Amino acid sequence: QVQVVESGGGLVQAGGSLRLSCAASGSSSRINAMGWYRQVPGNQRVLVGIIIRGGSINYADSVKGRFTISRDNAKNTVYLQMNSLKPEDTAVYYCQVRYGTAYYWGQGTQVTVSP
């Protein structure tokens, strides 16, 4: 069982910044990807950004140019730097770890952007 722990959410005004962190237990060599998803009530969980083994990165169109995902392999940690935040970025943000053939999720962290 892999444990996934997120931190860094909170309340920020539009135009502000937040940095989310996600740490995973287990062996770094078995982590194939680490990513961030977000979900608002009544909607499906959607991809925000993902970093895949080897360094390939994908972002949702809605966050390109504003959000940056990065990974510290030594710490099994992925970060999401969120700049120029908008009220529509308000959601619960979840970290997903692809470990071997399994997927593990964190508990989620709330991000609220006020107008």
N, CA, C and O of each residue as an XYZ file, in Angstrom:
460
protein
N       0.846     -1.179      0.000
C       0.000      0.000      0.000
C       0.890      1.241      0.000
O       1.817      1.350      0.803
N       0.605      2.163     -0.896
C       1.357      3.412     -0.995
C       0.538      4.518     -0.337
O      -0.652      4.669     -0.615
N       1.170      5.275      0.520
C       0.501      6.416      1.150
C       0.824      7.682      0.367
O       1.961      7.918     -0.041
N      -0.214      8.485      0.172
C      -0.080      9.726     -0.589
C      -0.610     10.860      0.281
O      -1.772     10.839      0.688
N       0.218     11.834      0.562
C      -0.153     12.919      1.473
C       0.055     14.259      0.790
O       1.161     14.597      0.369
N      -1.047     15.027      0.688
C      -0.994     16.344      0.061
C      -0.956     17.431      1.130
O      -1.374     17.223      2.269
N      -0.448     18.587      0.737
C      -0.474     19.757      1.611
C      -0.387     21.008      0.754
O      -0.005     20.957     -0.415
N      -0.752     22.144      1.364
C      -0.532     23.416      0.690
C      -1.759     24.142      0.205
O      -1.642     25.248     -0.322
N      -2.934     23.564      0.362
C      -4.140     24.263     -0.078
C      -4.452     25.435      0.838
O      -3.783     25.658      1.847
N      -5.492     26.182      0.457
C      -5.892     27.309      1.284
C      -6.732     28.296      0.516
O      -7.227     28.014     -0.575
N      -6.881     29.468      1.119
C      -7.682     30.548      0.538
C      -6.745     31.632      0.021
O      -5.818     32.050      0.716
N      -6.994     32.080     -1.197
C      -6.159     33.102     -1.801
C      -7.032     34.002     -2.663
O      -8.063     33.567     -3.176
N      -6.625     35.238     -2.822
C      -7.354     36.148     -3.702
C      -6.981     35.899     -5.162
O      -5.894     35.407     -5.465
N      -7.892     36.244     -6.047
C      -7.624     36.126     -7.478
C      -6.329     36.867     -7.824
O      -6.074     37.974     -7.349
N      -5.526     36.220     -8.663
C      -4.233     36.773     -9.028
C      -3.093     36.297     -8.157
O      -1.923     36.509     -8.477
N      -3.435     35.652     -7.055
C      -2.427     35.171     -6.128
C      -1.844     33.829     -6.529
O      -2.127     33.300     -7.604
N      -1.018     33.289     -5.630
C      -0.320     32.034     -5.894
C      -0.435     31.087     -4.711
O      -0.581     31.508     -3.564
N      -0.367     29.813     -5.015
C      -0.284     28.759     -4.005
C       0.623     27.667     -4.548
O       0.774     27.498     -5.758
N       1.219     26.934     -3.622
C       2.047     25.798     -4.010
C       1.556     24.566     -3.260
O       1.521     24.541     -2.030
N       1.179     23.548     -4.023
C       0.747     22.280     -3.444
C       1.906     21.293     -3.466
O       2.738     21.301     -4.374
N       1.941     20.444     -2.445
C       2.951     19.390     -2.367
C       2.265     18.047     -2.175
O       1.194     17.958     -1.575
N       2.897     17.012     -2.690
C       2.359     15.652     -2.541
C       3.524     14.699     -2.374
O       4.389     14.598     -3.244
N       3.541     14.004     -1.250
C       4.601     13.052     -0.970
C       4.040     11.636     -0.979
O       2.969     11.373     -0.434
N       4.778     10.739     -1.604
C       4.351      9.339     -1.697
C       5.364      8.442     -1.004
O       6.569      8.689     -1.044
N       4.852      7.400     -0.370
C       5.744      6.404      0.223
C       6.149      5.406     -0.863
O       5.673      5.481     -1.996
N       7.031      4.473     -0.506
C       7.406      3.444     -1.455
C       8.687      3.745     -2.196
O       9.415      4.683     -1.873
N       8.945      2.921     -3.201
C      10.186      3.024     -3.968
C      10.027      3.960     -5.160
O       9.084      3.829     -5.941
N      10.945      4.896     -5.293
C      10.891      5.854     -6.391
C      10.944      5.159     -7.742
O      10.355      5.637     -8.711
N      11.640      4.044     -7.813
C      11.809      3.352     -9.096
C      10.512      2.740     -9.607
O      10.405      2.385    -10.781
N       9.532      2.617     -8.724
C       8.257      2.028     -9.139
C       7.187      3.082     -9.420
O       6.068      2.748     -9.809
N       7.531      4.345     -9.223
C       6.572      5.413     -9.501
C       6.661      5.778    -10.982
O       7.681      6.291    -11.441
N       5.611      5.516    -11.707
C       5.594      5.762    -13.149
C       5.079      7.146    -13.518
O       5.389      7.667    -14.589
N       4.305      7.729    -12.641
C       3.791      9.070    -12.893
C       3.234      9.641    -11.596
O       2.794      8.902    -10.716
N       3.261     10.954    -11.492
C       2.626     11.654    -10.382
C       1.878     12.843    -10.975
O       2.412     13.576    -11.808
N       0.649     13.021    -10.540
C      -0.136     14.083    -11.141
C      -1.118     14.714    -10.184
O      -1.341     14.231     -9.074
N      -1.697     15.803    -10.643
C      -2.697     16.536     -9.881
C      -4.010     16.569    -10.663
O      -4.028     16.811    -11.870
N      -5.093     16.323     -9.955
C      -6.432     16.410    -10.489
C      -7.223     17.354     -9.585
O      -6.819     17.632     -8.456
N      -8.342     17.838    -10.090
C      -9.208     18.668     -9.261
C     -10.666     18.326     -9.516
O     -11.044     17.818    -10.571
N     -11.465     18.628     -8.500
C     -12.876     18.274     -8.566
C     -13.692     19.330     -7.836
O     -13.356     19.746     -6.727
N     -14.774     19.753     -8.483
C     -15.753     20.624     -7.837
C     -17.018     19.813     -7.626
O     -17.270     18.869     -8.375
N     -17.818     20.155     -6.630
C     -19.030     19.365     -6.333
C     -19.918     19.225     -7.555
O     -20.207     20.199     -8.250
N     -20.350     17.982     -7.808
C     -21.238     17.710     -8.921
C     -20.534     17.453    -10.236
O     -21.165     17.104    -11.234
N     -19.220     17.628    -10.232
C     -18.458     17.411    -11.471
C     -17.482     16.259    -11.311
O     -17.183     15.822    -10.199
N     -16.995     15.782    -12.439
C     -15.996     14.722    -12.402
C     -14.624     15.294    -12.026
O     -14.346     16.482    -12.189
N     -13.805     14.412    -11.527
C     -12.413     14.776    -11.249
C     -11.678     14.885    -12.589
O     -11.777     13.993    -13.432
N     -10.943     15.981    -12.776
C     -10.275     16.214    -14.056
C      -8.783     16.462    -13.852
O      -8.341     16.940    -12.807
N      -8.042     16.125    -14.875
C      -6.595     16.294    -14.817
C      -6.213     17.771    -14.834
O      -6.757     18.562    -15.603
N      -5.266     18.121    -13.968
C      -4.679     19.461    -13.982
C      -3.299     19.402    -14.627
O      -2.999     20.163    -15.547
N      -2.472     18.498    -14.138
C      -1.146     18.329    -14.690
C      -0.549     17.024    -14.224
O      -0.869     16.545    -13.136
N       0.316     16.445    -15.036
C       0.925     15.166    -14.703
C       2.352     15.141    -15.220
O       2.644     15.650    -16.302
N       3.234     14.543    -14.436
C       4.621     14.362    -14.836
C       4.905     12.869    -14.841
O       4.693     12.164    -13.855
N       5.393     12.415    -15.991
C       5.559     10.992    -16.232
C       7.043     10.637    -16.154
O       7.909     11.473    -16.412
N       7.321      9.388    -15.795
C       8.707      8.909    -15.738
C       9.419      9.302    -17.024
O       8.898      9.103    -18.121
N      10.596      9.854    -16.878
C      11.343     10.329    -18.041
C      11.219     11.827    -18.226
O      11.994     12.436    -18.963
N      10.231     12.428    -17.550
C      10.135     13.881    -17.547
C       9.031     14.480    -18.377
O       8.847     15.697    -18.348
N       8.284     13.679    -19.121
C       7.200     14.228    -19.932
C       6.122     14.832    -19.033
O       5.756     14.253    -18.010
N       5.622     16.000    -19.428
C       4.635     16.723    -18.629
C       3.448     17.104    -19.502
O       3.615     17.538    -20.642
N       2.255     16.940    -18.958
C       1.041     17.370    -19.642
C       0.212     18.241    -18.710
O       0.161     18.001    -17.504
N      -0.431     19.247    -19.274
C      -1.298     20.139    -18.512
C      -2.660     20.231    -19.166
O      -2.801     20.054    -20.376
N      -3.662     20.510    -18.347
C      -4.958     20.890    -18.885
C      -4.813     22.250    -19.566
O      -4.038     23.095    -19.118
N      -5.555     22.452    -20.640
C      -5.460     23.718    -21.368
C      -5.775     24.914    -20.460
O      -5.205     25.993    -20.620
N      -6.674     24.708    -19.523
C      -7.134     25.810    -18.673
C      -6.055     26.338    -17.729
O      -6.195     27.431    -17.181
N      -4.985     25.572    -17.534
C      -3.949     26.002    -16.589
C      -2.595     26.258    -17.247
O      -1.654     26.697    -16.585
N      -2.496     25.988    -18.530
C      -1.225     26.185    -19.225
C      -0.771     27.641    -19.116
O      -1.553     28.571    -19.316
N       0.495     27.809    -18.798
C       1.053     29.152    -18.635
C       0.888     29.726    -17.248
O       1.504     30.740    -16.919
N       0.059     29.092    -16.425
C      -0.161     29.588    -15.061
C       0.329     28.599    -14.008
O       0.837     29.008    -12.964
N       0.182     27.305    -14.271
C       0.565     26.271    -13.311
C       1.822     25.563    -13.805
O       2.036     25.403    -15.007
N       2.647     25.142    -12.846
C       3.856     24.391    -13.167
C       3.963     23.190    -12.246
O       3.893     23.328    -11.025
N       4.130     22.021    -12.828
C       4.304     20.800    -12.052
C       5.776     20.411    -12.084
O       6.441     20.527    -13.114
N       6.271     19.951    -10.947
C       7.664     19.512    -10.867
C       7.759     18.355     -9.881
O       6.847     18.132     -9.085
N       8.855     17.629     -9.937
C       9.003     16.447     -9.095
C      10.406     16.379     -8.518
O      11.389     16.664     -9.203
N      10.486     16.001     -7.256
C      11.751     15.702     -6.591
C      11.809     14.193     -6.400
O      11.185     13.655     -5.486
N      12.548     13.517     -7.253
C      12.578     12.049     -7.213
C      13.153     11.529     -5.898
O      12.712     10.499     -5.388
N      14.131     12.238     -5.354
C      14.762     11.778     -4.114
C      13.783     11.771     -2.954
O      13.931     10.993     -2.011
N      12.781     12.639     -3.023
C      11.794     12.745     -1.944
C      10.446     12.137     -2.320
O       9.500     12.198     -1.535
N      10.349     11.549     -3.516
C       9.049     11.019     -3.973
C       7.959     12.072     -3.835
O       6.843     11.774     -3.410
N       8.288     13.282     -4.193
C       7.369     14.398     -4.003
C       7.130     15.121     -5.321
O       8.050     15.341     -6.109
N       5.862     15.487     -5.541
C       5.492     16.286     -6.695
C       4.898     17.590     -6.195
O       4.212     17.628     -5.174
N       5.173     18.654     -6.927
C       4.703     19.986     -6.558
C       3.838     20.550     -7.676
O       4.008     20.223     -8.851
N       2.909     21.404     -7.276
C       2.118     22.142     -8.248
C       2.172     23.613     -7.851
O       1.549     24.029     -6.874
N       2.917     24.386     -8.615
C       2.988     25.818     -8.403
C       1.871     26.469     -9.205
O       1.820     26.347    -10.429
N       0.984     27.156     -8.511
C      -0.183     27.754     -9.148
C      -0.081     29.270     -9.038
O      -0.117     29.825     -7.940
N       0.045     29.925    -10.170
C       0.143     31.381    -10.236
C      -1.064     31.958    -10.969
O      -1.783     31.240    -11.664
N      -1.272     33.227    -10.809
C      -2.378     33.921    -11.479
C      -3.690     33.173    -11.274
O      -4.438     32.936    -12.223
N      -3.952     32.814    -10.055
C      -5.136     32.013     -9.749
C      -6.420     32.773    -10.043
O      -6.500     33.990     -9.877
N      -7.423     32.021    -10.484
C      -8.731     32.558    -10.838
C      -9.791     31.897     -9.964
O      -9.584     30.788     -9.470
N     -10.927     32.570     -9.769
C     -12.006     31.937     -8.981
C     -12.409     30.562     -9.532
O     -12.796     29.678     -8.767
N     -12.322     30.384    -10.829
C     -12.691     29.090    -11.410
C     -11.680     27.981    -11.125
O     -11.921     26.823    -11.467
N     -10.565     28.320    -10.508
C      -9.618     27.299    -10.063
C     -10.027     26.695     -8.715
O      -9.415     25.734     -8.248
N     -11.054     27.260     -8.100
C     -11.530     26.748     -6.826
C     -11.995     25.302     -6.975
O     -12.834     24.991     -7.821
N     -11.440     24.428     -6.143
C     -11.757     22.999     -6.225
C     -11.006     22.276     -5.107
O     -10.176     22.857     -4.408
N     -11.323     20.998     -4.965
C     -10.474     20.123     -4.157
C      -9.441     19.518     -5.107
O      -9.783     18.952     -6.145
N      -8.196     19.649     -4.734
C      -7.102     19.150     -5.565
C      -6.599     17.830     -4.987
O      -6.319     17.715     -3.794
N      -6.493     16.841     -5.870
C      -6.068     15.502     -5.470
C      -4.767     15.126     -6.189
O      -4.572     15.420     -7.369
N      -3.908     14.481     -5.448
C      -2.685     13.941     -6.026
C      -2.908     12.472     -6.381
O      -3.494     11.716     -5.605
N      -2.435     12.083     -7.553
C      -2.497     10.682     -7.959
C      -1.086     10.179     -8.222
O      -0.277     10.842     -8.871
N      -0.817      8.997     -7.706
C       0.481      8.350     -7.916
C       0.248      7.042     -8.666
O      -0.529      6.193     -8.229
N       0.915      6.895     -9.774
C       0.858      5.642    -10.538
C       2.077      4.819    -10.144
O       3.204      5.106    -10.548
N       1.819      3.788     -9.343
C       2.879      2.994     -8.719
C       2.787      1.572     -9.263
O       1.848      0.841     -8.948
N       3.754      1.186    -10.071
C       3.650     -0.098    -10.738
C       2.428     -0.085    -11.648
O       2.318      0.761    -12.536
N       1.515     -1.017    -11.428
C       0.276     -1.076    -12.218
C      -0.919     -0.523    -11.449
O      -2.051     -0.603    -11.925
N      -0.679      0.033    -10.272
C      -1.766      0.524     -9.423
C      -1.770      2.051     -9.351
O      -0.769      2.719     -9.609
N      -2.960      2.575     -8.983
C      -3.133      4.017     -8.818
C      -3.486      4.285     -7.364
O      -4.294      3.572     -6.770
N      -2.880      5.310     -6.800
C      -3.175      5.696     -5.431
C      -3.501      7.183     -5.397
O      -2.910      7.983     -6.122
N      -4.467      7.540     -4.529
C      -4.913      8.924     -4.409
C      -4.647      9.450     -3.008
O      -4.671      8.703     -2.029
N      -4.394     10.744     -2.933
C      -4.348     11.407     -1.655
C      -5.751     11.761     -1.186
O      -6.742     11.472     -1.857
N      -5.813     12.396     -0.015
C      -7.107     12.720      0.589
C      -7.716     13.987      0.022
O      -8.894     14.264      0.247
N      -6.938     14.748     -0.701
C      -7.422     15.995     -1.284
C      -7.122     17.203     -0.418
O      -7.073     17.108      0.809
N      -6.922     18.332     -1.065
C      -6.692     19.588     -0.353
C      -7.507     20.686     -1.039
O      -7.506     20.809     -2.264
N      -8.198     21.475     -0.225
C      -9.099     22.490     -0.767
C      -8.310     23.730     -1.192
O      -7.471     24.240     -0.450
N      -8.600     24.193     -2.394
C      -8.079     25.473     -2.885
C      -9.275     26.368     -3.185
O     -10.144     26.014     -3.980
N      -9.308     27.516     -2.548
C     -10.390     28.462     -2.748
C      -9.812     29.796     -3.195
O      -8.945     30.365     -2.530
N     -10.302     30.289     -4.329
C      -9.823     31.563     -4.874
C     -10.976     32.558     -4.835
O     -11.997     32.367     -5.494
N     -10.805     33.605     -4.069
C     -11.861     34.615     -3.945
C     -11.695     35.675     -5.035
O     -10.579     35.950     -5.476
N     -12.811     36.268     -5.466
C     -12.760     37.286     -6.546
C     -11.951     38.520     -6.130
O     -11.811     39.460     -6.913
